[in-house]
């Protein structure tokens, strides 16, 4: 069954079944064809938290420091990097080591999209 969202204010919706969940619609601008680039984020908390998240997003978008959503998976990123940099500039032993690291990383995270990968997940594996 689909979740039913009730519009609270512009770009903020509340879950009808769970009033502590809010959906914030995020707009990133338009692509080169003029199509709107947008994303959605579910926030748990209260309306103030949802407003803060939306305000932060809009502020970063206006300052042009915000990354647009990226649909590339971790495996695709590694394959693109190997084709353009890794196989071209590295010697064979470095290529082998790099591919082993990439294989283990991909096995651990699965076929996750880059935008879903958060810094905290990486710190758990590679503590600095």
trRosetta pair geometry for C-beta under 8 A, 3 or more apart (Angstrom, degrees):
i j d omega theta_ij theta_ji phi_ij phi_ji
3 15 6.0 -49 -178 -133 116 97
3 16 7.7 163 177 29 68 88
3 17 7.1 -105 -142 20 80 116
4 15 7.5 100 75 -161 56 55
4 16 4.1 -16 90 16 105 135
4 17 7.1 104 44 -22 92 89
5 13 3.8 34 172 155 118 134
5 14 6.8 143 -158 66 69 31
5 15 6.3 -42 -103 -95 68 45
5 16 6.9 -136 -88 -22 16 87
5 23 5.5 -41 -124 25 141 133
6 13 6.3 151 70 -164 33 80
6 14 5.1 -27 62 61 93 87
6 15 8.0 6 17 103 84 2
6 16 5.6 104 -25 -77 106 86
7 12 7.6 103 -159 84 59 53
7 13 5.4 -45 -96 -104 47 84
8 12 4.8 -53 61 108 109 99
8 13 6.3 167 2 -115 86 24
8 14 5.1 81 -50 -21 116 103
8 22 7.3 -38 6 -133 144 110
8 47 6.5 -151 167 -122 158 116
8 50 7.9 80 58 93 148 152
9 12 5.1 20 57 48 79 111
11 24 6.2 35 148 -163 91 66
11 25 4.4 -122 -147 57 77 93
11 26 7.7 94 -168 -70 123 34
11 27 7.6 -95 -111 -12 132 102
11 54 5.8 130 110 -135 124 137
12 22 5.9 -11 -167 -177 91 119
12 23 7.5 153 -156 80 42 52
12 24 5.8 -10 -103 -105 71 71
12 25 7.7 -127 -59 16 32 80
12 47 7.2 83 160 -147 145 83
12 50 5.1 106 -138 141 120 130
12 51 6.9 -21 -78 -75 155 65
12 54 6.3 -82 -67 -41 104 150
13 22 6.7 151 78 -162 45 65
13 23 4.4 -12 62 57 102 100
13 24 8.0 -166 25 -72 71 30
13 25 7.6 62 -5 -26 105 98
14 19 6.1 12 176 -140 120 62
14 21 7.3 122 -160 85 57 57
14 22 5.5 -33 -99 -105 61 76
14 23 7.9 -156 -70 18 16 76
14 47 7.7 -38 -81 -86 116 93
15 18 4.5 1 101 59 135 77
15 19 6.8 -144 71 -83 80 24
15 20 7.9 -29 47 56 117 41
15 21 3.9 23 1 75 135 107
15 22 7.2 -117 -9 -75 82 30
15 23 7.3 104 -57 -22 79 94
18 21 4.6 46 99 8 111 113
20 44 5.9 33 136 -162 95 75
20 45 6.6 135 -176 31 85 4
20 46 7.1 -44 -136 -76 72 54
21 42 5.9 -6 -171 -174 103 105
21 43 7.3 151 -156 78 53 46
21 44 5.6 -27 -99 -101 71 68
22 42 7.2 154 81 -157 40 56
22 43 4.8 -20 66 62 94 96
22 44 7.9 169 22 -88 73 22
22 45 7.3 -54 15 59 112 74
22 46 8.0 45 -22 155 130 15
22 47 6.7 130 -78 -103 150 51
22 49 7.4 156 35 82 134 93
22 50 3.8 -59 108 -80 154 141
23 40 5.7 -8 -172 -172 105 111
23 41 7.3 152 -155 78 57 39
23 42 5.4 -30 -97 -98 71 70
23 43 7.6 169 -91 17 21 76
24 40 7.1 152 76 -158 47 59
24 41 5.0 -19 59 64 97 92
24 42 7.8 173 16 -91 73 21
24 43 5.9 41 -13 -11 113 118
24 50 5.4 179 -67 -161 110 89
24 53 5.4 -154 -15 99 170 120
24 54 5.0 -148 -153 -70 126 95
24 57 7.4 153 141 4 132 149
25 38 6.3 -4 -178 -174 92 122
25 39 7.9 156 -160 83 51 39
25 40 5.7 -29 -104 -103 58 79
26 38 6.3 153 83 -161 55 67
26 39 4.7 -19 65 66 109 85
26 40 6.9 -180 16 -89 85 24
26 41 6.1 46 -22 -4 123 106
26 54 7.5 -153 -91 -120 75 69
26 57 5.1 -100 -127 -178 109 155
27 36 6.6 -47 -142 -174 102 107
27 37 7.3 113 -164 82 57 60
27 38 5.1 -27 -102 -103 62 91
27 61 7.5 58 91 -135 67 168
28 37 4.2 -53 64 100 110 110
28 38 6.7 -170 10 -86 83 36
28 39 7.1 49 -27 0 114 100
28 61 6.4 -145 -128 -122 49 119
28 66 6.8 -145 -128 116 90 123
28 68 4.6 111 170 -118 152 85
28 69 6.8 -146 -29 -1 154 83
29 36 7.8 -158 124 -143 22 59
29 37 6.0 6 66 41 57 108
29 61 7.2 173 -37 -169 96 113
29 68 7.6 -77 42 -95 99 117
30 34 5.4 -10 177 -150 133 34
30 35 6.4 146 -155 69 81 30
30 36 5.8 -49 -98 -94 76 44
30 37 6.6 164 -114 -1 20 87
31 34 7.2 -50 68 16 65 17
31 35 5.1 -6 36 56 107 87
31 37 5.7 103 -44 -51 89 110
37 68 5.7 -9 148 -153 153 118
37 69 6.9 -174 175 31 106 97
39 69 4.8 136 -68 -52 133 141
41 53 6.7 -131 97 156 136 139
43 49 5.5 -174 159 121 129 107
43 50 4.8 170 64 -91 143 75
43 53 5.4 -157 -82 -1 145 158
44 49 7.9 -24 93 104 34 153
45 48 7.6 -89 134 66 115 74
45 49 3.4 22 98 25 144 160
45 50 7.1 -178 72 -35 102 73
46 49 5.5 108 53 6 59 99
46 50 7.5 -118 109 0 37 91
47 50 5.6 -55 -151 38 39 112
47 51 6.2 40 152 -20 69 105
48 51 5.6 -53 -147 37 32 112
48 52 6.4 35 153 -22 65 104
49 52 5.7 -52 -148 33 31 113
49 53 6.5 32 154 -19 64 105
50 53 5.8 -53 -149 35 32 112
50 54 6.4 28 154 -15 65 107
51 54 5.8 -57 -146 40 31 109
51 55 6.0 31 156 -20 67 109
52 55 5.7 -56 -143 39 28 111
52 56 6.2 30 156 -20 64 107
53 56 5.8 -55 -148 36 28 112
53 57 6.4 29 153 -20 63 107
54 57 5.7 -54 -149 35 31 113
54 58 6.3 27 156 -15 66 107
55 58 5.9 -56 -146 39 29 108
55 59 6.2 32 154 -22 64 108
56 59 5.7 -55 -147 35 28 113
56 60 6.4 24 157 -14 64 107
57 60 6.0 -60 -150 39 28 106
57 61 6.2 28 153 -20 65 109
57 66 7.0 73 -161 -118 62 146
58 61 5.5 -53 -143 37 32 114
58 62 6.2 31 157 -19 65 106
59 62 5.9 -56 -147 37 27 109
59 63 6.4 17 156 -9 63 110
60 63 5.8 -61 -144 44 31 105
60 65 5.2 -91 -160 72 81 89
60 66 4.0 106 128 -65 103 102
61 64 7.5 27 177 -78 33 36
61 66 4.7 -31 -81 20 56 149
63 66 7.7 107 63 -19 80 86
67 70 7.1 -39 157 -23 113 108
67 115 7.9 -167 112 -110 122 97
69 115 5.5 10 -149 -95 72 164
70 113 7.4 168 99 173 73 100
70 114 5.4 -27 94 68 122 117
70 115 5.2 158 51 -49 77 105
71 113 6.3 -57 -154 -139 40 126
71 115 7.7 -22 -77 2 31 123
72 76 4.9 -131 -164 88 84 125
72 77 5.4 98 144 -61 122 88
72 80 7.8 -42 -153 1 136 142
72 113 6.9 119 77 -152 36 75
72 114 5.2 11 81 0 88 123
73 76 4.7 95 54 8 77 103
73 77 7.0 -137 96 -7 41 87
73 111 5.3 -13 -163 -177 143 76
73 112 6.6 139 -151 82 82 30
73 113 5.5 -67 -97 -96 61 51
73 114 7.0 173 -139 -28 15 76
74 77 5.6 -53 -150 33 32 115
74 78 6.6 30 153 -16 65 104
74 105 7.0 -134 167 129 134 103
74 106 5.9 177 111 -105 117 77
74 109 5.7 69 -1 91 167 136
74 111 7.1 -157 40 -145 93 35
74 112 5.5 38 -14 62 118 78
74 113 7.7 -161 -25 -121 72 10
74 114 6.4 139 -73 -76 62 72
74 117 6.8 94 -73 -52 112 144
75 78 5.8 -54 -150 37 32 110
75 79 6.3 32 153 -18 66 107
75 106 5.4 72 -83 -128 86 129
75 111 6.0 -34 -2 -121 123 78
76 79 5.6 -54 -145 38 32 112
76 80 6.2 32 157 -18 66 106
77 80 5.9 -56 -147 37 28 109
77 81 6.3 26 155 -17 63 109
77 114 6.0 95 -49 -71 142 126
78 81 5.7 -58 -145 39 30 110
78 82 6.2 31 157 -20 66 106
78 102 4.5 122 -146 -155 141 130
78 105 7.8 155 -72 76 138 122
78 106 6.8 -77 3 -60 154 120
79 82 5.8 -53 -146 36 29 111
79 83 6.4 26 157 -17 63 108
80 83 5.9 -58 -148 37 30 109
80 84 6.2 3 164 1 66 114
81 84 6.4 -70 -140 48 25 94
81 85 5.5 -38 -174 40 68 110
81 86 5.7 65 131 -20 81 111
82 85 7.4 -70 -104 59 12 68
82 86 4.1 -47 -121 54 52 131
82 87 5.4 57 171 -25 74 99
82 95 7.8 88 -143 -147 98 93
82 98 7.6 159 -99 119 94 126
82 99 7.4 57 -107 -87 135 89
82 102 7.7 -46 -56 -37 119 173
83 86 7.8 31 3 43 24 92
83 87 6.5 -3 -112 26 25 123
84 88 6.9 -46 160 3 28 132
85 88 6.1 -87 -149 43 17 105
85 89 5.7 -30 -175 18 63 119
85 90 7.9 58 140 -17 70 100
86 89 7.2 -69 -121 46 11 84
86 90 5.5 -24 -168 14 54 129
86 95 6.1 114 160 -118 95 80
86 98 5.6 -158 -145 115 125 158
87 90 7.1 -51 -97 46 15 94
87 95 6.2 64 -103 -120 59 129
90 94 3.9 -121 -174 94 115 123
90 95 5.0 149 102 -58 119 77
90 98 6.7 39 128 -7 175 143
91 94 5.2 89 55 14 71 105
91 95 7.1 -131 100 -9 34 93
92 95 5.5 -55 -147 35 32 115
92 96 6.4 33 156 -20 66 104
93 96 5.7 -51 -150 34 33 112
93 97 6.5 31 154 -15 65 106
94 97 5.8 -55 -146 39 33 110
94 98 6.1 34 155 -20 66 109
95 98 5.8 -57 -145 38 27 112
95 99 6.3 26 157 -18 64 107
96 99 5.9 -56 -147 36 28 109
96 100 6.5 30 153 -20 63 104
97 100 5.7 -54 -152 33 32 113
97 101 6.6 30 153 -15 65 104
98 101 5.8 -55 -152 37 33 110
98 102 6.2 31 152 -17 66 109
99 102 5.5 -54 -143 41 33 113
99 103 6.1 39 155 -25 66 104
100 103 5.7 -51 -146 32 29 112
100 104 6.5 24 157 -14 63 105
101 104 6.0 -59 -149 39 30 106
101 105 6.2 28 155 -18 66 110
102 105 5.7 -56 -144 39 30 112
102 106 6.1 29 158 -18 65 108
103 106 5.9 -57 -147 38 27 109
103 107 6.3 28 154 -20 63 107
104 107 5.6 -52 -146 36 31 112
104 108 6.4 31 155 -21 64 106
105 108 5.8 -56 -149 35 30 110
105 109 6.3 -1 164 7 66 111
105 125 7.9 100 -116 156 81 164
106 109 6.5 -67 -135 52 27 90
106 110 7.5 55 175 -125 57 3
106 111 7.7 29 -166 -81 91 53
107 110 7.8 20 -171 -70 21 44
108 125 6.9 85 147 -101 163 140
109 112 4.7 -80 158 12 106 127
109 117 6.7 4 -150 -104 146 113
109 121 7.4 83 -105 154 108 137
112 116 5.4 -121 -178 78 100 118
112 117 5.7 109 123 -64 129 93
113 116 4.8 84 66 5 85 107
113 117 7.5 -150 96 -16 45 86
114 117 5.7 -52 -154 22 39 115
117 121 6.1 -109 -161 61 70 138
117 122 7.2 63 167 -45 104 102
118 121 5.3 102 64 1 72 101
118 122 7.7 -145 102 0 42 88
119 122 5.8 -61 -157 38 39 109
119 123 6.3 40 150 -23 72 106
120 123 5.7 -52 -146 33 33 114
120 124 6.8 40 154 -25 63 100
121 124 6.0 -51 -158 25 32 113
121 125 7.3 18 151 -7 61 105
122 125 6.0 -64 -157 40 39 104
122 126 6.0 -27 169 39 77 102
123 126 7.0 -79 -123 69 25 63
123 127 6.1 55 -178 -103 69 57
123 128 7.0 -61 -128 0 85 92
124 127 7.6 8 -135 -63 13 82
